[in-house]
């Protein structure tokens, strides 16, 4: 998905959390495959707005949304 104002370098920066909301929808059964997917909604000069969904065996169990500050670049020696 193309996000207006998205900067390809945002993924290589520290993103301190400004706000994080988690809505628990259902329990994840023991032994279930738990998977999360997130997407940026909007990227501005200094903030990233994102949302995501966590599923357990394909059944939604949590919805998340957050706002993150675009911080300094991650040092190249810190990334494998």
Phi and psi restraints in degrees (range 20) as a CNS / XPLOR table:
assign (resid 1 and name C) (resid 2 and name N)
       (resid 2 and name CA) (resid 2 and name C) 1.0 -85.1 20.0 2
assign (resid 2 and name N) (resid 2 and name CA)
       (resid 2 and name C) (resid 3 and name N) 1.0 127.8 20.0 2
assign (resid 2 and name C) (resid 3 and name N)
       (resid 3 and name CA) (resid 3 and name C) 1.0 -109.7 20.0 2
assign (resid 3 and name N) (resid 3 and name CA)
       (resid 3 and name C) (resid 4 and name N) 1.0 126.1 20.0 2
assign (resid 3 and name C) (resid 4 and name N)
       (resid 4 and name CA) (resid 4 and name C) 1.0 -56.9 20.0 2
assign (resid 4 and name N) (resid 4 and name CA)
       (resid 4 and name C) (resid 5 and name N) 1.0 130.5 20.0 2
assign (resid 4 and name C) (resid 5 and name N)
       (resid 5 and name CA) (resid 5 and name C) 1.0 80.5 20.0 2
assign (resid 5 and name N) (resid 5 and name CA)
       (resid 5 and name C) (resid 6 and name N) 1.0 5.5 20.0 2
assign (resid 5 and name C) (resid 6 and name N)
       (resid 6 and name CA) (resid 6 and name C) 1.0 -66.7 20.0 2
assign (resid 6 and name N) (resid 6 and name CA)
       (resid 6 and name C) (resid 7 and name N) 1.0 134.4 20.0 2
assign (resid 6 and name C) (resid 7 and name N)
       (resid 7 and name CA) (resid 7 and name C) 1.0 -109.6 20.0 2
assign (resid 7 and name N) (resid 7 and name CA)
       (resid 7 and name C) (resid 8 and name N) 1.0 123.2 20.0 2
assign (resid 7 and name C) (resid 8 and name N)
       (resid 8 and name CA) (resid 8 and name C) 1.0 -63.2 20.0 2
assign (resid 8 and name N) (resid 8 and name CA)
       (resid 8 and name C) (resid 9 and name N) 1.0 -18.2 20.0 2
assign (resid 8 and name C) (resid 9 and name N)
       (resid 9 and name CA) (resid 9 and name C) 1.0 -86.4 20.0 2
assign (resid 9 and name N) (resid 9 and name CA)
       (resid 9 and name C) (resid 10 and name N) 1.0 -3.8 20.0 2
assign (resid 9 and name C) (resid 10 and name N)
       (resid 10 and name CA) (resid 10 and name C) 1.0 -60.9 20.0 2
assign (resid 10 and name N) (resid 10 and name CA)
       (resid 10 and name C) (resid 11 and name N) 1.0 -34.6 20.0 2
assign (resid 10 and name C) (resid 11 and name N)
       (resid 11 and name CA) (resid 11 and name C) 1.0 -65.7 20.0 2
assign (resid 11 and name N) (resid 11 and name CA)
       (resid 11 and name C) (resid 12 and name N) 1.0 -15.2 20.0 2
assign (resid 11 and name C) (resid 12 and name N)
       (resid 12 and name CA) (resid 12 and name C) 1.0 -108.1 20.0 2
assign (resid 12 and name N) (resid 12 and name CA)
       (resid 12 and name C) (resid 13 and name N) 1.0 26.5 20.0 2
assign (resid 12 and name C) (resid 13 and name N)
       (resid 13 and name CA) (resid 13 and name C) 1.0 -125.2 20.0 2
assign (resid 13 and name N) (resid 13 and name CA)
       (resid 13 and name C) (resid 14 and name N) 1.0 155.3 20.0 2
assign (resid 13 and name C) (resid 14 and name N)
       (resid 14 and name CA) (resid 14 and name C) 1.0 -66.7 20.0 2
assign (resid 14 and name N) (resid 14 and name CA)
       (resid 14 and name C) (resid 15 and name N) 1.0 140.1 20.0 2
assign (resid 14 and name C) (resid 15 and name N)
       (resid 15 and name CA) (resid 15 and name C) 1.0 -128.6 20.0 2
assign (resid 15 and name N) (resid 15 and name CA)
       (resid 15 and name C) (resid 16 and name N) 1.0 77.9 20.0 2
assign (resid 15 and name C) (resid 16 and name N)
       (resid 16 and name CA) (resid 16 and name C) 1.0 -60.1 20.0 2
assign (resid 16 and name N) (resid 16 and name CA)
       (resid 16 and name C) (resid 17 and name N) 1.0 142.4 20.0 2
assign (resid 16 and name C) (resid 17 and name N)
       (resid 17 and name CA) (resid 17 and name C) 1.0 -78.9 20.0 2
assign (resid 17 and name N) (resid 17 and name CA)
       (resid 17 and name C) (resid 18 and name N) 1.0 126.1 20.0 2
assign (resid 17 and name C) (resid 18 and name N)
       (resid 18 and name CA) (resid 18 and name C) 1.0 -91.7 20.0 2
assign (resid 18 and name N) (resid 18 and name CA)
       (resid 18 and name C) (resid 19 and name N) 1.0 -46.0 20.0 2
assign (resid 18 and name C) (resid 19 and name N)
       (resid 19 and name CA) (resid 19 and name C) 1.0 -147.8 20.0 2
assign (resid 19 and name N) (resid 19 and name CA)
       (resid 19 and name C) (resid 20 and name N) 1.0 140.0 20.0 2
assign (resid 19 and name C) (resid 20 and name N)
       (resid 20 and name CA) (resid 20 and name C) 1.0 -143.2 20.0 2
assign (resid 20 and name N) (resid 20 and name CA)
       (resid 20 and name C) (resid 21 and name N) 1.0 126.5 20.0 2
assign (resid 20 and name C) (resid 21 and name N)
       (resid 21 and name CA) (resid 21 and name C) 1.0 -123.2 20.0 2
assign (resid 21 and name N) (resid 21 and name CA)
       (resid 21 and name C) (resid 22 and name N) 1.0 133.3 20.0 2
assign (resid 21 and name C) (resid 22 and name N)
       (resid 22 and name CA) (resid 22 and name C) 1.0 -125.5 20.0 2
assign (resid 22 and name N) (resid 22 and name CA)
       (resid 22 and name C) (resid 23 and name N) 1.0 124.5 20.0 2
assign (resid 22 and name C) (resid 23 and name N)
       (resid 23 and name CA) (resid 23 and name C) 1.0 -108.2 20.0 2
assign (resid 23 and name N) (resid 23 and name CA)
       (resid 23 and name C) (resid 24 and name N) 1.0 114.6 20.0 2
assign (resid 23 and name C) (resid 24 and name N)
       (resid 24 and name CA) (resid 24 and name C) 1.0 -83.3 20.0 2
assign (resid 24 and name N) (resid 24 and name CA)
       (resid 24 and name C) (resid 25 and name N) 1.0 122.8 20.0 2
assign (resid 24 and name C) (resid 25 and name N)
       (resid 25 and name CA) (resid 25 and name C) 1.0 -100.9 20.0 2
assign (resid 25 and name N) (resid 25 and name CA)
       (resid 25 and name C) (resid 26 and name N) 1.0 -34.9 20.0 2
assign (resid 25 and name C) (resid 26 and name N)
       (resid 26 and name CA) (resid 26 and name C) 1.0 -162.8 20.0 2
assign (resid 26 and name N) (resid 26 and name CA)
       (resid 26 and name C) (resid 27 and name N) 1.0 157.9 20.0 2
assign (resid 26 and name C) (resid 27 and name N)
       (resid 27 and name CA) (resid 27 and name C) 1.0 -74.1 20.0 2
assign (resid 27 and name N) (resid 27 and name CA)
       (resid 27 and name C) (resid 28 and name N) 1.0 153.0 20.0 2
assign (resid 27 and name C) (resid 28 and name N)
       (resid 28 and name CA) (resid 28 and name C) 1.0 -96.4 20.0 2
assign (resid 28 and name N) (resid 28 and name CA)
       (resid 28 and name C) (resid 29 and name N) 1.0 115.4 20.0 2
assign (resid 28 and name C) (resid 29 and name N)
       (resid 29 and name CA) (resid 29 and name C) 1.0 -62.2 20.0 2
assign (resid 29 and name N) (resid 29 and name CA)
       (resid 29 and name C) (resid 30 and name N) 1.0 148.8 20.0 2
assign (resid 29 and name C) (resid 30 and name N)
       (resid 30 and name CA) (resid 30 and name C) 1.0 -57.5 20.0 2
assign (resid 30 and name N) (resid 30 and name CA)
       (resid 30 and name C) (resid 31 and name N) 1.0 129.1 20.0 2
assign (resid 30 and name C) (resid 31 and name N)
       (resid 31 and name CA) (resid 31 and name C) 1.0 88.8 20.0 2
assign (resid 31 and name N) (resid 31 and name CA)
       (resid 31 and name C) (resid 32 and name N) 1.0 -3.0 20.0 2
assign (resid 31 and name C) (resid 32 and name N)
       (resid 32 and name CA) (resid 32 and name C) 1.0 -73.1 20.0 2
assign (resid 32 and name N) (resid 32 and name CA)
       (resid 32 and name C) (resid 33 and name N) 1.0 151.0 20.0 2
assign (resid 32 and name C) (resid 33 and name N)
       (resid 33 and name CA) (resid 33 and name C) 1.0 -79.2 20.0 2
assign (resid 33 and name N) (resid 33 and name CA)
       (resid 33 and name C) (resid 34 and name N) 1.0 113.7 20.0 2
assign (resid 33 and name C) (resid 34 and name N)
       (resid 34 and name CA) (resid 34 and name C) 1.0 -102.9 20.0 2
assign (resid 34 and name N) (resid 34 and name CA)
       (resid 34 and name C) (resid 35 and name N) 1.0 127.9 20.0 2
assign (resid 34 and name C) (resid 35 and name N)
       (resid 35 and name CA) (resid 35 and name C) 1.0 -138.3 20.0 2
assign (resid 35 and name N) (resid 35 and name CA)
       (resid 35 and name C) (resid 36 and name N) 1.0 140.1 20.0 2
assign (resid 35 and name C) (resid 36 and name N)
       (resid 36 and name CA) (resid 36 and name C) 1.0 -122.5 20.0 2
assign (resid 36 and name N) (resid 36 and name CA)
       (resid 36 and name C) (resid 37 and name N) 1.0 144.0 20.0 2
assign (resid 36 and name C) (resid 37 and name N)
       (resid 37 and name CA) (resid 37 and name C) 1.0 -133.5 20.0 2
assign (resid 37 and name N) (resid 37 and name CA)
       (resid 37 and name C) (resid 38 and name N) 1.0 134.9 20.0 2
assign (resid 37 and name C) (resid 38 and name N)
       (resid 38 and name CA) (resid 38 and name C) 1.0 -124.7 20.0 2
assign (resid 38 and name N) (resid 38 and name CA)
       (resid 38 and name C) (resid 39 and name N) 1.0 159.2 20.0 2
assign (resid 38 and name C) (resid 39 and name N)
       (resid 39 and name CA) (resid 39 and name C) 1.0 -146.0 20.0 2
assign (resid 39 and name N) (resid 39 and name CA)
       (resid 39 and name C) (resid 40 and name N) 1.0 140.5 20.0 2
assign (resid 39 and name C) (resid 40 and name N)
       (resid 40 and name CA) (resid 40 and name C) 1.0 -75.4 20.0 2
assign (resid 40 and name N) (resid 40 and name CA)
       (resid 40 and name C) (resid 41 and name N) 1.0 136.5 20.0 2
assign (resid 40 and name C) (resid 41 and name N)
       (resid 41 and name CA) (resid 41 and name C) 1.0 -94.3 20.0 2
assign (resid 41 and name N) (resid 41 and name CA)
       (resid 41 and name C) (resid 42 and name N) 1.0 -40.0 20.0 2
assign (resid 41 and name C) (resid 42 and name N)
       (resid 42 and name CA) (resid 42 and name C) 1.0 -156.6 20.0 2
assign (resid 42 and name N) (resid 42 and name CA)
       (resid 42 and name C) (resid 43 and name N) 1.0 139.6 20.0 2
assign (resid 42 and name C) (resid 43 and name N)
       (resid 43 and name CA) (resid 43 and name C) 1.0 -123.2 20.0 2
assign (resid 43 and name N) (resid 43 and name CA)
       (resid 43 and name C) (resid 44 and name N) 1.0 122.3 20.0 2
assign (resid 43 and name C) (resid 44 and name N)
       (resid 44 and name CA) (resid 44 and name C) 1.0 -107.6 20.0 2
assign (resid 44 and name N) (resid 44 and name CA)
       (resid 44 and name C) (resid 45 and name N) 1.0 -172.2 20.0 2
assign (resid 44 and name C) (resid 45 and name N)
       (resid 45 and name CA) (resid 45 and name C) 1.0 -60.8 20.0 2
assign (resid 45 and name N) (resid 45 and name CA)
       (resid 45 and name C) (resid 46 and name N) 1.0 -32.1 20.0 2
assign (resid 45 and name C) (resid 46 and name N)
       (resid 46 and name CA) (resid 46 and name C) 1.0 -128.3 20.0 2
assign (resid 46 and name N) (resid 46 and name CA)
       (resid 46 and name C) (resid 47 and name N) 1.0 -5.9 20.0 2
assign (resid 46 and name C) (resid 47 and name N)
       (resid 47 and name CA) (resid 47 and name C) 1.0 -134.0 20.0 2
assign (resid 47 and name N) (resid 47 and name CA)
       (resid 47 and name C) (resid 48 and name N) 1.0 152.9 20.0 2
assign (resid 47 and name C) (resid 48 and name N)
       (resid 48 and name CA) (resid 48 and name C) 1.0 -122.5 20.0 2
assign (resid 48 and name N) (resid 48 and name CA)
       (resid 48 and name C) (resid 49 and name N) 1.0 128.5 20.0 2
assign (resid 48 and name C) (resid 49 and name N)
       (resid 49 and name CA) (resid 49 and name C) 1.0 -107.0 20.0 2
assign (resid 49 and name N) (resid 49 and name CA)
       (resid 49 and name C) (resid 50 and name N) 1.0 126.2 20.0 2
assign (resid 49 and name C) (resid 50 and name N)
       (resid 50 and name CA) (resid 50 and name C) 1.0 -140.7 20.0 2
assign (resid 50 and name N) (resid 50 and name CA)
       (resid 50 and name C) (resid 51 and name N) 1.0 160.8 20.0 2
assign (resid 50 and name C) (resid 51 and name N)
       (resid 51 and name CA) (resid 51 and name C) 1.0 -141.9 20.0 2
assign (resid 51 and name N) (resid 51 and name CA)
       (resid 51 and name C) (resid 52 and name N) 1.0 161.8 20.0 2
assign (resid 51 and name C) (resid 52 and name N)
       (resid 52 and name CA) (resid 52 and name C) 1.0 -158.7 20.0 2
assign (resid 52 and name N) (resid 52 and name CA)
       (resid 52 and name C) (resid 53 and name N) 1.0 170.1 20.0 2
assign (resid 52 and name C) (resid 53 and name N)
       (resid 53 and name CA) (resid 53 and name C) 1.0 -136.2 20.0 2
assign (resid 53 and name N) (resid 53 and name CA)
       (resid 53 and name C) (resid 54 and name N) 1.0 135.5 20.0 2
assign (resid 53 and name C) (resid 54 and name N)
       (resid 54 and name CA) (resid 54 and name C) 1.0 -110.4 20.0 2
assign (resid 54 and name N) (resid 54 and name CA)
       (resid 54 and name C) (resid 55 and name N) 1.0 130.9 20.0 2
assign (resid 54 and name C) (resid 55 and name N)
       (resid 55 and name CA) (resid 55 and name C) 1.0 -121.6 20.0 2
assign (resid 55 and name N) (resid 55 and name CA)
       (resid 55 and name C) (resid 56 and name N) 1.0 152.5 20.0 2
assign (resid 55 and name C) (resid 56 and name N)
       (resid 56 and name CA) (resid 56 and name C) 1.0 -122.0 20.0 2
assign (resid 56 and name N) (resid 56 and name CA)
       (resid 56 and name C) (resid 57 and name N) 1.0 112.2 20.0 2
assign (resid 56 and name C) (resid 57 and name N)
       (resid 57 and name CA) (resid 57 and name C) 1.0 52.4 20.0 2
assign (resid 57 and name N) (resid 57 and name CA)
       (resid 57 and name C) (resid 58 and name N) 1.0 39.5 20.0 2
assign (resid 57 and name C) (resid 58 and name N)
       (resid 58 and name CA) (resid 58 and name C) 1.0 85.4 20.0 2
assign (resid 58 and name N) (resid 58 and name CA)
       (resid 58 and name C) (resid 59 and name N) 1.0 -4.9 20.0 2
assign (resid 58 and name C) (resid 59 and name N)
       (resid 59 and name CA) (resid 59 and name C) 1.0 -99.8 20.0 2
assign (resid 59 and name N) (resid 59 and name CA)
       (resid 59 and name C) (resid 60 and name N) 1.0 125.5 20.0 2
assign (resid 59 and name C) (resid 60 and name N)
       (resid 60 and name CA) (resid 60 and name C) 1.0 -58.5 20.0 2
assign (resid 60 and name N) (resid 60 and name CA)
       (resid 60 and name C) (resid 61 and name N) 1.0 130.7 20.0 2
assign (resid 60 and name C) (resid 61 and name N)
       (resid 61 and name CA) (resid 61 and name C) 1.0 -124.1 20.0 2
assign (resid 61 and name N) (resid 61 and name CA)
       (resid 61 and name C) (resid 62 and name N) 1.0 -15.0 20.0 2
assign (resid 61 and name C) (resid 62 and name N)
       (resid 62 and name CA) (resid 62 and name C) 1.0 -156.7 20.0 2
assign (resid 62 and name N) (resid 62 and name CA)
       (resid 62 and name C) (resid 63 and name N) 1.0 145.6 20.0 2
assign (resid 62 and name C) (resid 63 and name N)
       (resid 63 and name CA) (resid 63 and name C) 1.0 -119.4 20.0 2
assign (resid 63 and name N) (resid 63 and name CA)
       (resid 63 and name C) (resid 64 and name N) 1.0 136.4 20.0 2
assign (resid 63 and name C) (resid 64 and name N)
       (resid 64 and name CA) (resid 64 and name C) 1.0 -129.5 20.0 2
assign (resid 64 and name N) (resid 64 and name CA)
       (resid 64 and name C) (resid 65 and name N) 1.0 151.2 20.0 2
assign (resid 64 and name C) (resid 65 and name N)
       (resid 65 and name CA) (resid 65 and name C) 1.0 -148.3 20.0 2
assign (resid 65 and name N) (resid 65 and name CA)
       (resid 65 and name C) (resid 66 and name N) 1.0 148.0 20.0 2
assign (resid 65 and name C) (resid 66 and name N)
       (resid 66 and name CA) (resid 66 and name C) 1.0 -157.0 20.0 2
assign (resid 66 and name N) (resid 66 and name CA)
       (resid 66 and name C) (resid 67 and name N) 1.0 162.6 20.0 2
assign (resid 66 and name C) (resid 67 and name N)
       (resid 67 and name CA) (resid 67 and name C) 1.0 -124.6 20.0 2
assign (resid 67 and name N) (resid 67 and name CA)
       (resid 67 and name C) (resid 68 and name N) 1.0 131.4 20.0 2
assign (resid 67 and name C) (resid 68 and name N)
       (resid 68 and name CA) (resid 68 and name C) 1.0 -129.2 20.0 2
assign (resid 68 and name N) (resid 68 and name CA)
       (resid 68 and name C) (resid 69 and name N) 1.0 140.5 20.0 2
assign (resid 68 and name C) (resid 69 and name N)
       (resid 69 and name CA) (resid 69 and name C) 1.0 -84.1 20.0 2
assign (resid 69 and name N) (resid 69 and name CA)
       (resid 69 and name C) (resid 70 and name N) 1.0 134.7 20.0 2
assign (resid 69 and name C) (resid 70 and name N)
       (resid 70 and name CA) (resid 70 and name C) 1.0 -80.7 20.0 2
assign (resid 70 and name N) (resid 70 and name CA)
       (resid 70 and name C) (resid 71 and name N) 1.0 112.2 20.0 2
assign (resid 70 and name C) (resid 71 and name N)
       (resid 71 and name CA) (resid 71 and name C) 1.0 -99.5 20.0 2
assign (resid 71 and name N) (resid 71 and name CA)
       (resid 71 and name C) (resid 72 and name N) 1.0 -163.2 20.0 2
assign (resid 71 and name C) (resid 72 and name N)
       (resid 72 and name CA) (resid 72 and name C) 1.0 -70.0 20.0 2
assign (resid 72 and name N) (resid 72 and name CA)
       (resid 72 and name C) (resid 73 and name N) 1.0 162.2 20.0 2
assign (resid 72 and name C) (resid 73 and name N)
       (resid 73 and name CA) (resid 73 and name C) 1.0 -64.9 20.0 2
assign (resid 73 and name N) (resid 73 and name CA)
       (resid 73 and name C) (resid 74 and name N) 1.0 145.5 20.0 2
assign (resid 73 and name C) (resid 74 and name N)
       (resid 74 and name CA) (resid 74 and name C) 1.0 -74.1 20.0 2
assign (resid 74 and name N) (resid 74 and name CA)
       (resid 74 and name C) (resid 75 and name N) 1.0 131.4 20.0 2
assign (resid 74 and name C) (resid 75 and name N)
       (resid 75 and name CA) (resid 75 and name C) 1.0 -58.0 20.0 2
assign (resid 75 and name N) (resid 75 and name CA)
       (resid 75 and name C) (resid 76 and name N) 1.0 140.5 20.0 2
assign (resid 75 and name C) (resid 76 and name N)
       (resid 76 and name CA) (resid 76 and name C) 1.0 -61.7 20.0 2
assign (resid 76 and name N) (resid 76 and name CA)
       (resid 76 and name C) (resid 77 and name N) 1.0 -27.6 20.0 2
assign (resid 76 and name C) (resid 77 and name N)
       (resid 77 and name CA) (resid 77 and name C) 1.0 -77.6 20.0 2
assign (resid 77 and name N) (resid 77 and name CA)
       (resid 77 and name C) (resid 78 and name N) 1.0 -6.1 20.0 2
assign (resid 77 and name C) (resid 78 and name N)
       (resid 78 and name CA) (resid 78 and name C) 1.0 -92.3 20.0 2
assign (resid 78 and name N) (resid 78 and name CA)
       (resid 78 and name C) (resid 79 and name N) 1.0 -8.1 20.0 2
assign (resid 78 and name C) (resid 79 and name N)
       (resid 79 and name CA) (resid 79 and name C) 1.0 -109.5 20.0 2
assign (resid 79 and name N) (resid 79 and name CA)
       (resid 79 and name C) (resid 80 and name N) 1.0 130.7 20.0 2
